Amino acid sequence: MTHHPPTFPDSFNMADYFVFSNIEAGRGDKVAIHFEDQAISYREVADNVMRVARKLVGDGLLPEQRVLLCMQDRPEFTYAWFGAIKAGAVVTQINPALPAVDYEYYLAYVKPQFAFIDEQSLPEFEKALQTTRHCGRGENIIVAGGQSGGRKPFDAWMNAAPKAGAEPWPTRKDDPAVWLFTSGTTGQSRGAVHCHSHFPFNAEVYAKDFIGIRESDVTISGPRLFFGYATGTNLMFPFAVGATTVLFRESPTPELLFALIEKYKATVFTSVPTLINKMLQAPEGERRDISSVRLMWSAGEALPHELHERWDRAFGVPVIDGIGSAESFHIYISNRPSDIRPGSLGKLVPGYEAKLVDDDGDPVAQGDVGTLWLKGDSAALYYHGAYEKSKQHLRGGWIVSGDKFRQDGDGYWYYEGRGDDLIKSGGIYVSPLEVENCLMQHEAVHECCVVAKKDTSGLEKPLAIVVLKKDHAGARASEADLIAFAKTKLARYKAPHWVVFVDKPLPRNDRDKVDRKKLKAEQG
């Protein structure tokens, strides 16, 4: 069957697609957001989005100027994010739990004309504002929450919007609309620039056609909305079909997620492997009723086969493992509810093209590991302020990911890690993920990370950094034991050459991915 990618008119604004189309479809009275015992309708969302848009323009917003969001998962995030986009701004969102030094970086890099801040973030953000010339020298700061610290309170600011005039700036489908920040695993995070049609494209080909998100769905997410993965699955995807999302400000603990899933009978759950593991280990976790969930997303980091199987045994909820990126906006290779192959990332989403090439740019043989090149109509235009990086990774519509994959004869894709993470042991590439998945099968291992380390001869060998389970009585877990265990399941050259035990959780970045770069530096 020939796949025809969606097209969009030249005059186009993605806020119309995700928000105002629900009013046109007669869903104005339907609940769009559940939040702290509030049931907020699509009409309320649309009205507040338009208020934000008019207020921004009335306060002097110019077309395509940047608006920064630094907010927890709350309704104001939705109003500010879509409101800025509707107004004709370029919006970007960052983690609301960062130190001042990071906010200084983002202010200098983004150069926003306006910023929406959460009350939780304000103390650290105030420190960063001391030296900035942006946000109208600090005048255009709008704060959500009860403590605005002398800044403009969100509700009062929004409700002062003019009822007429201050019309949003017109936009086109190819105009810039959103920056999504890279996870920063190879240096400082950069904004991948996307235009208005990119997110609706992925919503059509992935969320609607490939996954089958429904108007009747109720979505909830552990990952926070500042992360593009969750902005998609827990805001844009439900809004694209008129479904309902559950938002909460608190830390996404297993106990809270279990309670909210049960309370709202959530049907679609966004997660990451680390959180899946925590939920399985939660006291009484396996006795909680999450039978309403019909599918669960896992992305952000590799999902170990062993963890997938444990989740299946405990809950029987289908896990949709997939991979996306800031450069592609969202997921482009994925399992689907009717076709799940544990250990793989599933199949290529129709509407995207992909190829695997070697270091010389030539195609690799089927089953061999190669670098992924991806093409589709949600590919970022460039990285802002990073010309060399743009040339390296964004080439004529192709995203050169730096990720290593292989594809089997049935068309399923397997992630083998980032190119700079692969270990060349004995002249043969070793995937750290393969070794980690093996060690995770040992009954004493809680989590682990495998990196390259040079031996006395200067040759790279796999080093495993292991956190043991607190109670691993009866399980032999010395360095020799784990190396011997790996050799029973892997080719001998793939087994760890060394094992280092640590007694604290492995460090993670703000996307909750294990920080391999930091661990490798610590091990010398």
LOMARDREN-286635 format. One record per residue (C-alpha): residue number from 0; chain; x, z, y. Coordinates in pm, whole numbers, always signed. Example, Ala and Ser with C-alpha at 12.3 -4.5 7.8 and 13.67 -1.06 7.14 Angstrom:
BEGIN
R;k;c;px;pz;py
R;0;A;+1230;+780;-450
R;1;A;+1367;+714;-106
REM end
This chain:
BEGIN
R;k;c;px;pz;py
R;0;A;+0;+0;+0
R;1;A;+138;-100;+340
R;2;A;+168;+189;+581
R;3;A;+75;+122;+942
R;4;A;+226;+383;+1178
R;5;A;-3;+515;+1452
R;6;A;+21;+367;+1800
R;7;A;-71;+520;+2134
R;8;A;-181;+368;+2466
R;9;A;+72;+328;+2744
R;10;A;-111;+576;+2967
R;11;A;-91;+890;+2755
R;12;A;-42;+1266;+2777
R;13;A;+11;+1471;+2461
R;14;A;-197;+1761;+2599
R;15;A;-497;+1528;+2595
R;16;A;-430;+1449;+2229
R;17;A;-387;+1813;+2118
R;18;A;-623;+2003;+2351
R;19;A;-878;+1800;+2543
R;20;A;-968;+1574;+2251
R;21;A;-1129;+1880;+2088
R;22;A;-1371;+1911;+2382
R;23;A;-1456;+1540;+2353
R;24;A;-1516;+1590;+1978
R;25;A;-1772;+1864;+2047
R;26;A;-1555;+2159;+1936
R;27;A;-1569;+2343;+2269
R;28;A;-1736;+2651;+2117
R;29;A;-1515;+2662;+1808
R;30;A;-1251;+2936;+1780
R;31;A;-910;+2789;+1860
R;32;A;-708;+3114;+1865
R;33;A;-747;+3456;+1707
R;34;A;-536;+3711;+1893
R;35;A;-565;+4091;+1893
R;36;A;-940;+4091;+1822
R;37;A;-999;+3812;+2074
R;38;A;-1164;+3492;+1953
R;39;A;-1069;+3226;+2208
R;40;A;-1263;+2900;+2204
R;41;A;-1129;+2551;+2255
R;42;A;-1323;+2536;+2582
R;43;A;-1143;+2848;+2709
R;44;A;-809;+2700;+2603
R;45;A;-882;+2368;+2776
R;46;A;-1001;+2540;+3095
R;47;A;-689;+2759;+3111
R;48;A;-456;+2470;+3032
R;49;A;-607;+2276;+3323
R;50;A;-579;+2581;+3551
R;51;A;-208;+2610;+3472
R;52;A;-160;+2237;+3532
R;53;A;-337;+2243;+3871
R;54;A;-159;+2561;+3979
R;55;A;+182;+2417;+3893
R;56;A;+113;+2099;+4091
R;57;A;-39;+2301;+4375
R;58;A;+276;+2516;+4385
R;59;A;+494;+2209;+4422
R;60;A;+577;+2091;+4071
R;61;A;+728;+1744;+4082
R;62;A;+686;+1493;+3796
R;63;A;+926;+1532;+3503
R;64;A;+1076;+1852;+3641
R;65;A;+1161;+2112;+3381
R;66;A;+949;+2417;+3299
R;67;A;+1101;+2691;+3084
R;68;A;+899;+2911;+2845
R;69;A;+1040;+3240;+2723
R;70;A;+734;+3398;+2563
R;71;A;+607;+3581;+2257
R;72;A;+333;+3433;+2039
R;73;A;+31;+3491;+2261
R;74;A;-246;+3279;+2416
R;75;A;-50;+3249;+2742
R;76;A;+217;+3054;+2552
R;77;A;-47;+2795;+2465
R;78;A;-184;+2774;+2819
R;79;A;+162;+2750;+2979
R;80;A;+308;+2507;+2725
R;81;A;+21;+2257;+2724
R;82;A;-50;+2322;+3094
R;83;A;+302;+2223;+3197
R;84;A;+283;+1912;+2978
R;85;A;-59;+1820;+3121
R;86;A;+81;+1866;+3473
R;87;A;+350;+1604;+3405
R;88;A;+642;+1843;+3359
R;89;A;+906;+1848;+3088
R;90;A;+871;+2176;+2899
R;91;A;+1111;+2363;+2674
R;92;A;+1081;+2695;+2496
R;93;A;+1345;+2955;+2407
R;94;A;+1367;+3278;+2210
R;95;A;+1212;+3571;+2404
R;96;A;+1448;+3823;+2241
R;97;A;+1786;+3709;+2372
R;98;A;+2047;+3891;+2582
R;99;A;+2102;+3809;+2949
R;100;A;+2414;+3600;+2880
R;101;A;+2205;+3353;+2677
R;102;A;+1940;+3332;+2948
R;103;A;+2215;+3256;+3199
R;104;A;+2319;+2963;+2980
R;105;A;+1964;+2829;+2946
R;106;A;+1889;+2860;+3317
R;107;A;+2207;+2671;+3407
R;108;A;+2144;+2408;+3139
R;109;A;+1769;+2351;+3183
R;110;A;+1762;+2394;+3564
R;111;A;+1388;+2474;+3556
R;112;A;+1163;+2447;+3859
R;113;A;+928;+2707;+3704
R;114;A;+964;+2962;+3424
R;115;A;+703;+3152;+3222
R;116;A;+840;+3483;+3096
R;117;A;+705;+3748;+2863
R;118;A;+711;+4107;+2983
R;119;A;+935;+4189;+2684
R;120;A;+1196;+3938;+2803
R;121;A;+1185;+4026;+3172
R;122;A;+1454;+4300;+3185
R;123;A;+1723;+4073;+3035
R;124;A;+1592;+3770;+3222
R;125;A;+1613;+3958;+3553
R;126;A;+1986;+4006;+3497
R;127;A;+2025;+3632;+3443
R;128;A;+1824;+3555;+3757
R;129;A;+2069;+3734;+3984
R;130;A;+2290;+3430;+4028
R;131;A;+2057;+3135;+3968
R;132;A;+1938;+2883;+4225
R;133;A;+1669;+2759;+3987
R;134;A;+1300;+2859;+3954
R;135;A;+1281;+2841;+4335
R;136;A;+1563;+3097;+4352
R;137;A;+1351;+3321;+4134
R;138;A;+1024;+3272;+4326
R;139;A;+862;+3057;+4056
R;140;A;+869;+3317;+3776
R;141;A;+533;+3388;+3612
R;142;A;+513;+3689;+3378
R;143;A;+267;+3738;+3092
R;144;A;+174;+4094;+2997
R;145;A;+86;+4412;+3177
R;146;A;+428;+4476;+3335
R;147;A;+524;+4192;+3568
R;148;A;+802;+4385;+3741
R;149;A;+705;+4260;+4087
R;150;A;+696;+3898;+3969
R;151;A;+379;+3686;+3961
R;152;A;+136;+3817;+3691
R;153;A;+25;+3530;+3468
R;154;A;-353;+3584;+3480
R;155;A;-372;+3633;+3857
R;156;A;-142;+3335;+3916
R;157;A;-340;+3109;+3680
R;158;A;-680;+3214;+3815
R;159;A;-570;+3126;+4170
R;160;A;-551;+2759;+4069
R;161;A;-739;+2518;+4298
R;162;A;-1066;+2394;+4148
R;163;A;-1010;+2049;+4296
R;164;A;-712;+1851;+4412
R;165;A;-362;+1923;+4283
R;166;A;-421;+1659;+4018
R;167;A;-171;+1645;+3730
R;168;A;+94;+1378;+3764
R;169;A;+8;+1072;+3551
R;170;A;+221;+1025;+3240
R;171;A;+303;+746;+2997
R;172;A;+364;+767;+2624
R;173;A;+737;+704;+2670
R;174;A;+785;+958;+2951
R;175;A;+987;+1269;+2861
R;176;A;+763;+1566;+2776
R;177;A;+951;+1826;+2569
R;178;A;+1304;+1938;+2494
R;179;A;+1355;+2094;+2152
R;180;A;+1674;+2293;+2120
R;181;A;+1907;+2238;+1827
R;182;A;+1984;+2549;+1621
R;183;A;+2335;+2565;+1762
R;184;A;+2516;+2576;+1426
R;185;A;+2792;+2351;+1563
R;186;A;+2829;+2495;+1912
R;187;A;+2600;+2569;+2205
R;188;A;+2239;+2464;+2159
R;189;A;+2141;+2137;+2324
R;190;A;+1801;+1999;+2417
R;191;A;+1681;+1701;+2214
R;192;A;+1462;+1505;+2455
R;193;A;+1122;+1391;+2326
R;194;A;+849;+1185;+2491
R;195;A;+471;+1229;+2490
R;196;A;+403;+1015;+2181
R;197;A;+657;+1178;+1947
R;198;A;+463;+1489;+1850
R;199;A;+129;+1311;+1801
R;200;A;+310;+1057;+1582
R;201;A;+435;+1328;+1346
R;202;A;+99;+1505;+1354
R;203;A;-67;+1183;+1238
R;204;A;+175;+1074;+965
R;205;A;+279;+1417;+838
R;206;A;+21;+1686;+915
R;207;A;-289;+1470;+874
R;208;A;-197;+1193;+630
R;209;A;+74;+1347;+412
R;210;A;-23;+1716;+400
R;211;A;-394;+1691;+473
R;212;A;-444;+1962;+735
R;213;A;-817;+2022;+783
R;214;A;-1054;+2121;+1062
R;215;A;-1163;+2417;+846
R;216;A;-808;+2557;+817
R;217;A;-693;+2888;+964
R;218;A;-316;+2885;+1021
R;219;A;-68;+3171;+1062
R;220;A;+311;+3178;+1096
R;221;A;+599;+3417;+1041
R;222;A;+845;+3204;+1243
R;223;A;+774;+3236;+1615
R;224;A;+634;+2965;+1842
R;225;A;+958;+2909;+2033
R;226;A;+1094;+2751;+1711
R;227;A;+983;+2385;+1698
R;228;A;+897;+2425;+1329
R;229;A;+625;+2681;+1416
R;230;A;+523;+2509;+1741
R;231;A;+423;+2228;+1506
R;232;A;+265;+2406;+1212
R;233;A;+95;+2690;+1400
R;234;A;-5;+2527;+1728
R;235;A;+6;+2149;+1738
R;236;A;-103;+2075;+1381
R;237;A;-414;+2298;+1389
R;238;A;-505;+2173;+1737
R;239;A;-464;+1811;+1620
R;240;A;-761;+1854;+1382
R;241;A;-957;+2127;+1561
R;242;A;-855;+2406;+1324
R;243;A;-792;+2771;+1417
R;244;A;-457;+2947;+1466
R;245;A;-378;+3318;+1440
R;246;A;-125;+3446;+1696
R;247;A;+42;+3787;+1718
R;248;A;+319;+3932;+1935
R;249;A;+462;+4182;+1691
R;250;A;+759;+4131;+1461
R;251;A;+645;+3931;+1154
R;252;A;+683;+4203;+893
R;253;A;+551;+4145;+540
R;254;A;+296;+4423;+587
R;255;A;+157;+4273;+908
R;256;A;+141;+3922;+763
R;257;A;-39;+4042;+450
R;258;A;-290;+4230;+669
R;259;A;-356;+3935;+903
R;260;A;-387;+3684;+619
R;261;A;-645;+3911;+456
R;262;A;-829;+3981;+785
R;263;A;-866;+3619;+896
R;264;A;-871;+3456;+551
R;265;A;-582;+3233;+656
R;266;A;-555;+2909;+459
R;267;A;-218;+2770;+580
R;268;A;+88;+2995;+609
R;269;A;+420;+2898;+772
R;270;A;+722;+3081;+634
R;271;A;+1096;+3064;+568
R;272;A;+1286;+3163;+251
R;273;A;+1414;+3488;+402
R;274;A;+1059;+3600;+480
R;275;A;+933;+3487;+139
R;276;A;+1196;+3710;-20
R;277;A;+1096;+4005;+201
R;278;A;+729;+3964;+111
R;279;A;+812;+3965;-259
R;280;A;+1011;+4286;-214
R;281;A;+748;+4463;-1
R;282;A;+596;+4777;-158
R;283;A;+268;+4683;-325
R;284;A;+325;+4327;-202
R;285;A;+219;+4159;-523
R;286;A;-111;+4348;-513
R;287;A;-212;+4204;-175
R;288;A;-489;+3946;-169
R;289;A;-370;+3619;-17
R;290;A;-593;+3404;-233
R;291;A;-738;+3240;+80
R;292;A;-404;+3059;+139
R;293;A;-421;+2707;-1
R;294;A;-68;+2604;+96
R;295;A;+244;+2755;+247
R;296;A;+523;+2582;+435
R;297;A;+886;+2671;+376
R;298;A;+1157;+2517;+593
R;299;A;+1442;+2620;+821
R;300;A;+1684;+2682;+534
R;301;A;+1713;+2585;+169
R;302;A;+1455;+2743;-64
R;303;A;+1634;+2859;-381
R;304;A;+1468;+2742;-703
R;305;A;+1469;+3100;-834
R;306;A;+1289;+3231;-523
R;307;A;+1030;+2952;-547
R;308;A;+958;+3048;-909
R;309;A;+924;+3419;-824
R;310;A;+671;+3337;-551
R;311;A;+474;+3116;-789
R;312;A;+458;+3394;-1047
R;313;A;+352;+3654;-792
R;314;A;+94;+3461;-587
R;315;A;+44;+3109;-721
R;316;A;+24;+2970;-366
R;317;A;+171;+2618;-346
R;318;A;+498;+2617;-147
R;319;A;+550;+2301;+58
R;320;A;+927;+2287;+93
R;321;A;+1051;+2027;+338
R;322;A;+1310;+1949;+602
R;323;A;+1284;+1854;+966
R;324;A;+1499;+1885;+1275
R;325;A;+1489;+1921;+1651
R;326;A;+1595;+1556;+1667
R;327;A;+1293;+1438;+1462
R;328;A;+1056;+1701;+1611
R;329;A;+931;+1805;+1269
R;330;A;+935;+1751;+893
R;331;A;+1016;+1403;+761
R;332;A;+1091;+1474;+391
R;333;A;+850;+1706;+216
R;334;A;+671;+1815;-95
R;335;A;+295;+1790;-72
R;336;A;+15;+2007;-216
R;337;A;-54;+1766;-502
R;338;A;+310;+1685;-573
R;339;A;+553;+1979;-574
R;340;A;+890;+1958;-748
R;341;A;+1065;+2298;-713
R;342;A;+1428;+2263;-610
R;343;A;+1367;+1933;-431
R;344;A;+1252;+1867;-77
R;345;A;+994;+1620;-203
R;346;A;+956;+1263;-80
R;347;A;+999;+1070;+243
R;348;A;+695;+1090;+469
R;349;A;+542;+739;+515
R;350;A;+613;+624;+869
R;351;A;+981;+719;+841
R;352;A;+1276;+523;+702
R;353;A;+1582;+686;+545
R;354;A;+1912;+582;+392
R;355;A;+2214;+760;+246
R;356;A;+2561;+636;+338
R;357;A;+2920;+734;+267
R;358;A;+3189;+816;+521
R;359;A;+3243;+443;+584
R;360;A;+2873;+381;+652
R;361;A;+2813;+203;+320
R;362;A;+2510;+287;+100
R;363;A;+2578;+532;-184
R;364;A;+2467;+481;-542
R;365;A;+2141;+642;-649
R;366;A;+2201;+1005;-743
R;367;A;+2520;+1030;-536
R;368;A;+2553;+1252;-231
R;369;A;+2550;+1077;+105
R;370;A;+2488;+1140;+474
R;371;A;+2124;+1099;+574
R;372;A;+2025;+845;+837
R;373;A;+1660;+875;+947
R;374;A;+1441;+648;+1159
R;375;A;+1086;+706;+1287
R;376;A;+880;+713;+1605
R;377;A;+945;+1082;+1667
R;378;A;+1323;+1042;+1699
R;379;A;+1469;+1209;+2008
R;380;A;+1584;+986;+2293
R;381;A;+1913;+1174;+2350
R;382;A;+2061;+1522;+2392
R;383;A;+2045;+1627;+2754
R;384;A;+2389;+1661;+2906
R;385;A;+2569;+1573;+2583
R;386;A;+2672;+1208;+2592
R;387;A;+2927;+1220;+2309
R;388;A;+2691;+1412;+2081
R;389;A;+2413;+1163;+2163
R;390;A;+2638;+870;+2068
R;391;A;+2737;+1038;+1743
R;392;A;+2394;+1146;+1618
R;393;A;+2134;+920;+1788
R;394;A;+2206;+554;+1725
R;395;A;+1949;+289;+1816
R;396;A;+1650;+476;+1679
R;397;A;+1843;+622;+1384
R;398;A;+1912;+994;+1363
R;399;A;+2250;+1051;+1196
R;400;A;+2181;+1402;+1081
R;401;A;+2512;+1527;+944
R;402;A;+2308;+1657;+649
R;403;A;+2407;+1565;+295
R;404;A;+2139;+1458;+47
R;405;A;+2096;+1289;-286
R;406;A;+1788;+1107;-417
R;407;A;+1686;+1087;-781
R;408;A;+1532;+792;-963
R;409;A;+1179;+920;-900
R;410;A;+1225;+921;-523
R;411;A;+1268;+1297;-478
R;412;A;+1524;+1417;-226
R;413;A;+1766;+1706;-270
R;414;A;+1946;+1879;+14
R;415;A;+2316;+1944;-48
R;416;A;+2405;+2111;+282
R;417;A;+2555;+2002;+609
R;418;A;+2851;+1770;+591
R;419;A;+3082;+2023;+750
R;420;A;+2972;+2288;+497
R;421;A;+3063;+2090;+184
R;422;A;+3368;+2214;-1
R;423;A;+3618;+1968;-148
R;424;A;+3743;+2157;-453
R;425;A;+3980;+1977;-686
R;426;A;+3915;+1656;-492
R;427;A;+3541;+1673;-566
R;428;A;+3271;+1776;-317
R;429;A;+3093;+2102;-403
R;430;A;+2759;+2191;-245
R;431;A;+2751;+2556;-130
R;432;A;+2376;+2554;-188
R;433;A;+2417;+2467;-555
R;434;A;+2655;+2760;-604
R;435;A;+2428;+2994;-405
R;436;A;+2123;+2894;-609
R;437;A;+2320;+2973;-924
R;438;A;+2435;+3317;-806
R;439;A;+2083;+3405;-688
R;440;A;+1974;+3388;-1052
R;441;A;+2195;+3689;-1130
R;442;A;+1980;+3999;-1150
R;443;A;+2209;+4205;-924
R;444;A;+2233;+3957;-633
R;445;A;+2012;+4012;-329
R;446;A;+2153;+3732;-109
R;447;A;+2470;+3530;-84
R;448;A;+2652;+3264;+113
R;449;A;+2925;+3032;-14
R;450;A;+3193;+2896;+222
R;451;A;+3526;+2720;+188
R;452;A;+3852;+2915;+188
R;453;A;+4205;+2789;+131
R;454;A;+4407;+2932;-156
R;455;A;+4781;+3007;-143
R;456;A;+4850;+2638;-192
R;457;A;+4632;+2539;+102
R;458;A;+4358;+2395;-119
R;459;A;+3990;+2459;-49
R;460;A;+3799;+2668;-302
R;461;A;+3448;+2823;-295
R;462;A;+3427;+3182;-170
R;463;A;+3102;+3372;-233
R;464;A;+2996;+3646;+10
R;465;A;+2743;+3859;-180
R;466;A;+2496;+4134;-89
R;467;A;+2390;+4325;-401
R;468;A;+2043;+4465;-460
R;469;A;+2021;+4833;-378
R;470;A;+1918;+4918;-731
R;471;A;+2107;+4700;-977
R;472;A;+2162;+4957;-1248
R;473;A;+2247;+4798;-1580
R;474;A;+2353;+4471;-1421
R;475;A;+2727;+4407;-1430
R;476;A;+2825;+4286;-1086
R;477;A;+3199;+4285;-1039
R;478;A;+3381;+3983;-897
R;479;A;+3483;+3880;-1248
R;480;A;+3126;+3919;-1376
R;481;A;+2976;+3692;-1110
R;482;A;+3247;+3426;-1149
R;483;A;+3195;+3429;-1527
R;484;A;+2816;+3406;-1475
R;485;A;+2858;+3102;-1250
R;486;A;+3084;+2930;-1503
R;487;A;+2810;+2953;-1767
R;488;A;+2576;+2752;-1544
R;489;A;+2800;+2525;-1334
R;490;A;+3096;+2296;-1383
R;491;A;+3402;+2523;-1375
R;492;A;+3539;+2376;-1050
R;493;A;+3211;+2465;-873
R;494;A;+3224;+2835;-965
R;495;A;+3341;+3074;-691
R;496;A;+3715;+3127;-681
R;497;A;+3660;+3461;-509
R;498;A;+3364;+3697;-456
R;499;A;+3349;+3933;-158
R;500;A;+3085;+4207;-156
R;501;A;+2935;+4322;+175
R;502;A;+2699;+4614;+225
R;503;A;+2495;+4479;+518
R;504;A;+2258;+4182;+555
R;505;A;+2422;+3846;+614
R;506;A;+2428;+3745;+984
R;507;A;+2163;+3498;+1095
R;508;A;+2099;+3288;+1403
R;509;A;+1775;+3294;+1604
R;510;A;+1618;+3037;+1367
R;511;A;+1678;+3289;+1085
R;512;A;+1938;+3069;+915
R;513;A;+2247;+3230;+763
R;514;A;+2531;+3190;+1012
R;515;A;+2785;+3013;+788
R;516;A;+3021;+2948;+1075
R;517;A;+3047;+3319;+1158
R;518;A;+3091;+3421;+794
R;519;A;+3359;+3159;+740
R;520;A;+3546;+3281;+1050
R;521;A;+3523;+3643;+932
R;522;A;+3675;+3553;+595
R;523;A;+3962;+3366;+755
REM end
